[in-house]
Amino acid sequence: MEDNASARFERLKQCFQDYPKDVRQWINAVDKNAIYENDIYDIDILEEWTRGSCVLIGDACHAMSPSLGQGANVGLEDSSELAAALGPILRTRTGGGGDASQIQTVLKEFWSSRLDRVSKIHAASRECRNGTGLDPAFRQWLYSWQPSFDWKSC
């Protein structure tokens, strides 16, 4: 147990070695037996998010580490874009019916339209996890996203 605590303590100190002196002093004052270490993992993006009339969005198909702080945002983007894609079909359906093949096609188009953006954000999240900063052009692209969903049409 002592060896694990010492190893965790050394990893913690190494992570903060370039921080200001007061932070390093605080780290050195921590009881090494009180340190809890839990690794964070992401998942590879699923190759397909649809099956029949079902679709996965957010962490269910592209969970990412919190290092970039975009996991929930990308899930919200998914839901907005899914609403934009399904809205026209659902508004024209009468009596709860509708063409299942049309919905399946729209879901596949939704997945295809999201894949490039999600892949770039997912990759950047992995890079940030490794200590790499964001390129300014990427930051601009990331934060300038606008939803396709037109709230006025509801």
BAFI-3210 file (N, C-alpha, C; in Angstrom, 3 decimals, decimal comma, padded with zeros to 6 digits):
// residues 154
n [1|2|3|4|5|6|7|8|9|10|11|12|13|14|15|16|17|18|19|20|21|22|23|24|25|26|27|28|29|30|31|32|33|34|35|36|37|38|39|40|41|42|43|44|45|46|47|48|49|50|51|52|53|54|55|56|57|58|59|60|61|62|63|64|65|66|67|68|69|70|71|72|73|74|75|76|77|78|79|80|81|82|83|84|85|86|87|88|89|90|91|92|93|94|95|96|97|98|99|100|101|102|103|104|105|106|107|108|109|110|111|112|113|114|115|116|117|118|119|120|121|122|123|124|125|126|127|128|129|130|131|132|133|134|135|136|137|138|139|140|141|142|143|144|145|146|147|148|149|150|151|152|153|154]
n.u [000,826|001,925|003,868|002,297|000,990|003,172|004,039|001,803|001,891|004,335|003,745|001,760|003,220|004,968|003,216|002,580|004,943|005,833|004,303|003,434|005,355|003,835|001,753|003,143|004,154|001,799|001,046|003,162|002,520|000,417|-001,080|000,260|-001,090|-003,676|-004,285|-006,225|-006,359|-007,564|-007,841|-008,762|-010,725|-011,492|-013,695|-013,279|-014,680|-017,816|-018,345|-020,744|-023,774|-026,409|-029,172|-031,582|-034,498|-033,363|-031,089|-027,908|-026,555|-024,246|-022,308|-022,865|-022,017|-019,664|-017,885|-015,695|-012,595|-012,548|-010,723|-010,709|-013,118|-015,481|-017,288|-020,069|-021,010|-020,733|-022,537|-024,902|-024,872|-025,261|-027,923|-029,315|-028,788|-029,937|-032,614|-033,023|-032,721|-034,743|-037,033|-038,518|-039,612|-041,095|-042,961|-044,564|-045,734|-048,707|-051,192|-049,457|-048,180|-045,905|-043,047|-040,842|-038,450|-037,711|-037,157|-035,008|-033,139|-032,744|-031,623|-029,205|-028,033|-027,829|-025,924|-023,744|-023,334|-022,429|-020,113|-017,493|-017,013|-017,309|-015,263|-012,966|-013,089|-013,010|-010,445|-008,890|-009,482|-008,203|-005,578|-005,292|-005,453|-003,014|-001,473|-001,166|-001,727|-004,474|-004,731|-005,023|-006,678|-008,204|-009,522|-011,124|-012,755|-014,022|-015,487|-017,179|-019,371|-022,652|-026,032|-028,079|-030,717|-033,808|-035,366|-037,566|-039,248|-040,675]
n.v [-001,197|001,228|001,663|002,163|004,509|006,232|006,283|007,446|009,957|010,952|011,112|013,078|015,270|015,577|016,303|018,876|020,262|022,518|024,556|027,545|028,377|028,388|026,617|024,235|023,931|023,479|021,035|019,447|019,370|017,670|014,710|011,782|009,376|010,077|010,607|010,180|008,492|008,456|007,315|008,805|008,011|007,897|006,971|005,341|006,841|005,659|003,673|003,797|005,445|004,886|002,630|001,144|002,822|004,024|006,109|007,011|009,507|012,001|011,081|008,399|007,560|008,903|009,443|011,574|012,606|014,840|016,854|018,892|019,989|019,725|017,646|017,492|019,704|018,926|016,824|018,276|019,769|017,643|016,930|019,237|019,363|016,966|017,481|019,502|018,040|016,072|017,533|018,716|016,361|015,215|017,212|017,030|014,589|012,747|011,635|010,038|008,280|007,584|007,449|004,987|004,384|006,852|008,247|006,695|007,260|010,019|009,924|008,607|010,526|012,595|011,486|011,274|013,978|014,984|013,650|014,546|016,998|016,124|014,223|015,823|017,403|015,417|014,346|016,599|016,781|014,509|015,267|017,496|016,193|015,108|017,259|019,154|022,341|024,328|025,085|028,383|028,841|026,505|026,790|029,041|027,961|025,934|027,318|028,910|027,625|027,263|026,428|024,400|024,233|025,856|027,844|029,464|028,177|026,342]
n.w [000,000|000,803|-001,188|-003,453|-002,643|-002,395|-005,050|-006,325|-005,078|-006,030|-008,781|-008,702|-007,734|-009,880|-011,929|-011,165|-011,135|-012,565|-011,668|-009,749|-006,773|-004,344|-004,930|-005,327|-002,747|-001,334|-002,480|-001,561|001,112|001,320|002,576|001,584|001,654|001,391|-001,175|-003,988|-006,967|-010,198|-013,347|-016,464|-019,213|-022,706|-025,404|-028,553|-031,436|-032,427|-035,340|-036,648|-035,958|-036,116|-036,246|-037,897|-037,040|-034,882|-033,096|-031,847|-029,708|-028,458|-025,561|-025,812|-028,286|-028,832|-026,600|-024,830|-023,289|-020,451|-020,850|-022,777|-022,347|-023,839|-024,158|-023,225|-024,608|-027,307|-027,335|-026,920|-029,258|-031,046|-030,376|-031,118|-033,872|-034,649|-034,090|-035,964|-038,299|-038,142|-037,695|-040,009|-041,152|-039,050|-038,559|-040,798|-040,672|-040,213|-037,951|-036,487|-038,116|-040,804|-042,939|-042,429|-043,734|-044,722|-042,383|-041,464|-043,456|-043,049|-040,475|-040,987|-042,642|-040,788|-038,990|-040,752|-041,349|-038,937|-038,284|-039,154|-037,733|-035,053|-034,963|-035,239|-032,901|-030,957|-031,445|-030,804|-028,108|-027,146|-027,700|-025,989|-023,583|-023,522|-022,959|-024,935|-026,325|-027,706|-031,138|-032,413|-034,705|-034,755|-032,302|-032,857|-034,892|-033,425|-031,403|-032,860|-033,835|-035,117|-034,565|-036,736|-036,365|-036,517|-034,418|-034,714|-036,404|-035,007]
ca.u [000,000|002,817|004,506|001,307|000,781|004,368|004,038|000,758|002,394|005,375|003,073|001,100|004,259|005,485|002,195|002,544|006,312|006,045|003,346|004,056|005,904|002,806|001,021|004,033|004,203|000,538|001,133|004,097|001,898|-000,669|-000,797|000,314|-002,073|-005,011|-004,411|-007,008|-006,018|-008,511|-007,575|-009,912|-010,641|-012,542|-013,917|-013,192|-015,981|-018,447|-018,334|-022,100|-024,596|-027,811|-029,603|-033,015|-035,018|-032,729|-029,835|-027,163|-025,930|-023,453|-021,342|-023,202|-021,295|-018,367|-017,427|-014,329|-012,080|-012,967|-009,587|-011,058|-014,369|-016,449|-018,133|-021,490|-021,336|-020,898|-023,810|-025,966|-024,854|-025,924|-029,382|-029,816|-028,737|-030,922|-033,921|-033,097|-032,869|-036,023|-038,147|-039,392|-040,331|-042,056|-044,048|-045,440|-046,377|-050,063|-051,713|-048,407|-047,564|-044,726|-042,234|-039,674|-037,227|-037,343|-036,525|-033,705|-032,257|-032,402|-030,719|-027,878|-027,506|-027,454|-024,659|-022,713|-023,071|-021,790|-018,901|-016,260|-016,839|-017,108|-013,933|-011,951|-013,153|-012,552|-008,985|-008,329|-009,620|-007,115|-004,328|-005,255|-005,186|-001,569|-000,806|-001,023|-002,696|-005,306|-004,366|-006,010|-007,660|-009,117|-010,339|-012,127|-013,700|-014,767|-016,403|-018,068|-020,431|-024,026|-026,960|-028,924|-032,105|-034,457|-036,354|-038,759|-040,123|-041,388]
ca.v [000,000|002,382|001,896|002,794|005,876|006,995|006,462|008,449|011,238|011,402|011,519|014,346|016,300|015,789|017,034|020,277|020,729|023,826|025,511|028,471|027,810|028,133|025,405|023,107|023,777|022,855|019,625|018,765|019,244|016,683|013,370|010,925|008,293|010,627|010,906|009,221|008,647|007,770|007,665|009,186|007,404|008,191|005,812|005,665|007,191|004,517|003,786|004,155|005,852|004,576|001,273|001,280|004,145|004,442|006,845|007,353|010,821|012,328|010,122|007,027|007,206|009,587|009,968|012,095|013,008|016,202|017,764|020,031|020,542|019,822|016,456|017,835|020,638|018,177|016,115|019,255|020,027|016,488|016,987|020,348|018,984|015,903|018,161|020,195|017,041|015,365|018,477|018,776|015,092|015,019|018,186|016,661|013,307|012,858|010,436|009,219|007,403|008,141|006,516|004,594|004,463|008,268|008,566|006,035|008,026|011,268|009,603|008,343|011,828|013,297|010,911|011,647|015,413|015,267|012,862|015,309|017,922|015,345|013,604|016,853|017,777|014,237|014,290|017,714|016,423|013,581|016,037|018,287|015,251|014,888|018,504|020,028|023,439|024,446|025,993|029,479|028,644|025,464|027,389|029,881|027,053|025,226|028,179|029,682|026,744|027,753|025,316|024,439|024,244|027,159|027,870|030,183|027,281|025,407]
ca.w [000,000|000,912|-002,476|-004,331|-002,172|-002,753|-006,506|-006,620|-004,602|-006,970|-010,018|-008,420|-007,674|-011,229|-012,691|-010,741|-010,950|-013,188|-011,108|-008,791|-005,545|-003,327|-005,313|-005,033|-001,284|-000,940|-002,891|-000,652|002,433|001,242|003,085|000,390|001,789|001,145|-002,607|-004,780|-008,387|-011,066|-014,734|-017,282|-020,528|-023,665|-026,280|-029,968|-032,013|-033,088|-036,799|-037,099|-034,811|-036,376|-036,556|-038,151|-036,669|-033,631|-033,272|-030,633|-029,734|-027,271|-025,035|-026,211|-029,512|-028,976|-025,302|-024,865|-021,987|-020,118|-020,945|-023,630|-021,829|-024,931|-024,261|-023,123|-025,690|-028,551|-027,195|-027,166|-030,705|-031,666|-030,196|-031,919|-035,287|-034,847|-034,151|-037,260|-039,355|-038,035|-037,599|-041,188|-041,334|-037,972|-038,707|-041,905|-040,395|-039,669|-037,298|-035,891|-039,115|-041,450|-043,698|-041,628|-044,541|-044,792|-041,092|-041,453|-044,338|-042,364|-039,367|-041,553|-043,084|-039,570|-038,548|-041,712|-041,246|-037,645|-038,077|-039,333|-036,611|-033,837|-035,051|-034,975|-031,485|-030,223|-031,590|-030,034|-026,706|-026,857|-027,699|-024,755|-022,500|-023,538|-022,623|-026,094|-026,358|-028,894|-032,209|-032,441|-035,780|-034,303|-031,242|-033,535|-035,547|-032,385|-030,668|-033,747|-034,333|-035,023|-034,820|-037,930|-035,912|-036,574|-033,344|-035,158|-037,184|-034,104]
c.u [000,864|003,465|003,557|001,072|001,968|004,406|002,992|001,245|003,448|004,767|002,388|002,114|004,799|004,489|002,226|003,938|006,572|005,087|004,069|004,420|004,828|001,987|001,865|004,150|002,935|000,563|002,039|003,505|000,794|-000,199|-000,846|-000,664|-003,496|-005,253|-005,178|-006,718|-006,985|-008,252|-008,875|-009,699|-011,736|-012,799|-013,686|-014,599|-016,554|-018,484|-019,702|-022,951|-026,054|-027,998|-031,103|-033,463|-034,458|-031,418|-029,215|-026,592|-025,079|-022,494|-021,643|-022,430|-019,946|-017,908|-015,973|-013,897|-012,494|-011,867|-009,874|-012,350|-015,465|-017,410|-019,618|-021,900|-021,585|-022,187|-024,994|-026,028|-025,570|-027,445|-029,995|-029,859|-029,719|-032,325|-034,095|-033,341|-034,243|-037,235|-039,059|-040,205|-041,429|-043,214|-045,022|-046,152|-047,758|-050,468|-050,654|-047,739|-046,309|-043,938|-040,953|-038,386|-036,763|-036,638|-035,134|-032,697|-031,813|-031,436|-029,311|-027,237|-027,060|-026,089|-023,519|-022,339|-022,316|-020,392|-017,618|-016,005|-016,530|-015,706|-012,828|-011,926|-012,638|-011,030|-008,319|-008,412|-008,511|-005,776|-004,202|-004,956|-003,692|-000,782|-000,616|-002,094|-003,473|-004,728|-005,422|-007,068|-008,679|-010,060|-011,456|-013,194|-014,596|-015,849|-017,329|-019,206|-021,799|-024,970|-027,738|-030,385|-032,659|-035,587|-037,636|-039,735|-040,894|-042,844]
c.v [001,253|002,705|002,585|004,242|006,755|007,275|007,505|009,849|011,801|011,844|012,863|015,486|016,608|016,586|018,538|020,898|022,119|024,890|026,447|027,776|027,491|026,893|024,180|022,870|023,101|021,364|018,858|018,549|018,193|015,350|012,403|009,754|008,764|010,918|009,784|009,505|007,817|008,226|007,984|008,622|007,959|006,906|006,269|005,968|005,958|004,750|004,157|004,423|005,479|003,088|001,339|002,696|004,633|005,151|007,094|008,752|010,985|011,232|008,689|006,608|007,896|010,224|010,413|012,513|014,455|017,250|019,000|020,694|020,639|018,641|016,768|018,774|019,902|017,359|017,040|019,649|018,886|016,617|018,110|019,975|017,852|016,500|018,872|019,202|016,378|016,287|018,507|017,509|014,949|016,006|017,799|015,335|013,545|011,545|009,519|008,285|008,033|007,046|006,213|004,703|005,908|008,699|007,942|006,783|009,322|011,009|009,320|009,634|012,662|012,810|011,359|013,131|015,776|014,675|013,683|016,229|017,161|014,725|014,605|017,239|016,639|014,144|015,399|017,431|015,463|014,308|016,857|017,410|015,000|016,176|019,463|021,106|023,469|025,447|027,106|029,325|027,574|026,013|028,239|029,010|026,387|026,106|029,004|028,842|027,378|026,593|025,507|024,586|025,660|027,186|028,553|029,288|026,300|025,814]
c.w [000,000|-000,430|-003,441|-003,935|-002,547|-004,253|-006,921|-006,240|-005,562|-008,302|-009,842|-008,399|-009,069|-012,086|-012,390|-010,596|-011,536|-012,672|-010,124|-007,479|-004,507|-003,647|-004,994|-003,532|-000,777|-001,277|-001,921|000,739|002,467|001,820|001,903|000,470|001,524|-000,333|-003,291|-006,240|-009,211|-012,489|-015,461|-018,682|-021,422|-024,459|-027,711|-030,471|-032,713|-034,592|-037,364|-035,872|-034,983|-036,615|-036,699|-037,851|-035,334|-033,940|-031,897|-030,801|-028,468|-026,881|-025,442|-027,463|-029,659|-027,661|-025,412|-023,473|-021,716|-020,312|-021,789|-023,165|-022,870|-025,024|-024,232|-024,246|-026,995|-028,501|-027,422|-028,640|-031,434|-031,574|-031,018|-033,401|-035,605|-034,936|-035,490|-038,391|-039,334|-038,060|-038,815|-041,417|-040,292|-038,060|-039,810|-041,686|-039,800|-039,032|-036,723|-036,872|-039,677|-042,109|-042,923|-042,435|-044,692|-043,503|-041,016|-042,313|-043,677|-041,214|-039,870|-042,058|-041,885|-039,098|-039,452|-041,593|-039,970|-037,521|-038,184|-038,142|-035,318|-033,825|-034,732|-033,499|-030,613|-030,268|-030,782|-028,541|-026,292|-026,810|-026,417|-023,559|-022,391|-023,317|-023,781|-026,057|-027,659|-029,882|-032,275|-033,532|-035,401|-033,235|-031,860|-034,192|-034,516|-031,773|-031,555|-034,319|-034,121|-035,346|-036,108|-037,578|-035,896|-035,552|-033,766|-035,898|-036,307|-033,936]
res [m|e|d|n|a|s|a|r|f|e|r|l|k|q|c|f|q|d|y|p|k|d|v|r|q|w|i|n|a|v|d|k|n|a|i|y|e|n|d|i|y|d|i|d|i|l|e|e|w|t|r|g|s|c|v|l|i|g|d|a|c|h|a|m|s|p|s|l|g|q|g|a|n|v|g|l|e|d|s|s|e|l|a|a|a|l|g|p|i|l|r|t|r|t|g|g|g|g|d|a|s|q|i|q|t|v|l|k|e|f|w|s|s|r|l|d|r|v|s|k|i|h|a|a|s|r|e|c|r|n|g|t|g|l|d|p|a|f|r|q|w|l|y|s|w|q|p|s|f|d|w|k|s|c]
***
